[in-house]
Amino acid sequence: MRKIKNPWTGAEGYNCFGCSPENPLGVHMEFYEEGDEIISFWKPRSDYQGWINTMHGGILSTLIDETAGWVVFRKLQTSGVTARLDVRYKKPVMTTEPQITLRGRITGQNRRLVTVEVTLENAKGEVCTEGTATYYVFEKEKAHAMGFVSCDLEGDELLPL
């Protein structure tokens, strides 16, 4: 498993709710690559609850949507926008979980539309939420014009699971 460099770090105006480490209200996601999957480990907080000790469904959707975007960044080396997001809530995610794990991978592509499947697991490895994102990917020239250059890995070292 290798950590993915954030391609937006240092970009003027960068304040993504999902992945900016500087956004004081954001969820500060980081991403790793392992084989075909892009993985994020995230610590729930009570700031993101809906019901007492229960994660808000909109935040869970955000985590899934952000993961799907990073699958596109890394695996296709371009950017784009979410065209559709289908989320299935299977089991509540507690704000008291020590960590949740998100795993995303490409499951289909038809011209400019890419399908990304994402699972969200609690600390026991139980799948609590599943998402399917249909992502409209930009041609590399358009992505580059919008500031995306590449999405690379940090260093050569493999990180333990």
C-alpha positions in Angstrom: 0.0 0.0 0.0 1.4 3.4 -1.0 0.2 6.9 0.0 -1.1 9.1 -2.8 0.2 12.6 -3.1 -2.6 15.3 -3.0 -2.3 16.9 -6.4 -4.1 20.0 -5.2 -1.7 21.0 -2.4 -0.5 24.5 -2.9 -3.1 25.3 -5.5 -4.6 28.8 -5.1 -8.2 28.6 -3.7 -8.0 24.9 -2.8 -10.3 24.3 0.1 -12.1 21.0 -0.6 -14.4 19.8 2.2 -13.3 16.2 1.5 -9.5 16.3 1.1 -8.1 19.7 2.0 -6.0 19.4 5.1 -6.4 23.1 5.7 -10.2 23.3 5.6 -11.2 23.8 9.3 -14.7 22.3 8.7 -13.6 19.5 6.3 -13.1 15.8 6.8 -9.4 15.8 5.8 -9.3 12.6 3.9 -6.1 11.0 2.7 -5.8 8.2 0.2 -3.7 5.1 -0.5 -3.3 2.8 -3.4 -3.3 -1.0 -3.2 -3.6 -2.9 -6.4 -6.9 -1.8 -8.2 -8.2 -0.1 -5.0 -8.0 3.3 -3.6 -8.3 3.2 0.2 -8.9 5.8 2.8 -8.8 5.4 6.6 -11.0 7.9 8.5 -11.8 8.6 12.1 -15.4 9.5 12.8 -16.2 12.4 15.1 -19.3 13.6 16.9 -19.2 16.8 14.9 -20.5 14.7 12.0 -23.4 13.0 13.7 -27.0 12.9 12.6 -28.5 11.0 15.5 -26.7 10.6 18.9 -23.5 8.7 18.3 -24.5 7.9 14.7 -22.8 9.3 11.6 -24.9 11.6 9.4 -25.9 9.9 6.1 -24.8 13.0 4.2 -21.3 12.8 5.6 -21.1 9.1 4.7 -22.2 10.1 1.1 -19.5 12.7 1.1 -16.8 10.2 2.1 -18.0 7.9 -0.7 -18.2 10.6 -3.3 -14.7 11.9 -2.4 -13.2 8.4 -2.6 -14.7 7.9 -6.0 -13.1 11.2 -7.2 -9.7 10.0 -6.0 -10.2 6.7 -7.8 -10.6 8.8 -11.0 -7.6 11.0 -10.2 -5.2 8.2 -9.5 -6.4 5.4 -11.9 -7.3 7.5 -14.9 -4.9 10.5 -14.3 -7.6 13.0 -15.0 -10.4 14.8 -13.1 -14.1 15.2 -13.6 -17.4 15.6 -11.8 -19.9 13.3 -10.2 -22.8 12.7 -12.5 -24.7 10.4 -10.2 -24.2 8.9 -6.8 -26.3 6.0 -5.4 -25.7 5.2 -1.8 -27.1 2.2 0.1 -27.0 2.4 3.9 -26.8 -1.1 5.2 -25.8 -0.6 8.9 -25.4 2.5 11.0 -21.9 3.9 11.4 -21.2 5.0 14.9 -19.3 8.2 15.7 -17.5 6.2 18.4 -15.8 3.9 15.8 -12.0 4.1 16.2 -11.7 4.1 12.3 -13.6 3.4 9.2 -12.2 2.2 5.9 -13.3 3.2 2.5 -12.4 1.2 -0.6 -13.0 2.3 -4.2 -12.4 0.8 -7.6 -13.4 1.2 -11.2 -16.0 -1.3 -12.3 -16.9 0.1 -15.7 -16.2 2.7 -18.3 -18.3 3.9 -21.3 -16.6 6.8 -23.1 -16.5 9.7 -20.6 -18.6 7.9 -18.0 -16.8 5.8 -15.4 -18.5 3.7 -12.7 -16.8 3.5 -9.4 -17.9 1.2 -6.6 -17.1 2.2 -3.0 -17.6 0.4 0.2 -17.4 1.8 3.7 -16.5 -0.6 6.5 -16.5 -0.1 10.3 -13.6 -1.1 12.5 -14.8 -4.7 12.5 -14.6 -4.9 8.7 -18.4 -5.0 8.3 -19.7 -3.2 5.2 -22.0 -0.5 6.5 -22.5 1.6 3.4 -22.1 1.0 -0.3 -22.0 3.5 -3.1 -21.9 3.6 -6.8 -20.7 6.7 -8.4 -21.0 7.5 -12.1 -18.3 10.0 -12.8 -18.0 12.2 -15.9 -14.3 12.3 -16.7 -12.7 15.3 -18.4 -10.4 14.9 -21.3 -6.9 15.2 -20.0 -6.4 18.6 -21.8 -9.5 20.1 -20.0 -8.4 18.6 -16.6 -5.0 20.2 -17.2 -6.5 23.5 -18.0 -8.5 23.3 -14.8 -5.3 22.7 -12.7 -5.0 18.9 -12.6 -1.5 17.8 -13.6 -1.1 14.3 -12.2 -1.9 12.2 -9.2 1.3 10.4 -8.1 2.4 8.3 -5.2 4.6 9.5 -2.3 8.0 7.9 -2.2 8.8 4.3 -3.0 8.2 2.7 0.3 5.3 0.4 0.9 3.2 1.1 3.9 1.9 -1.7 6.1 -1.8 -2.5 6.1 
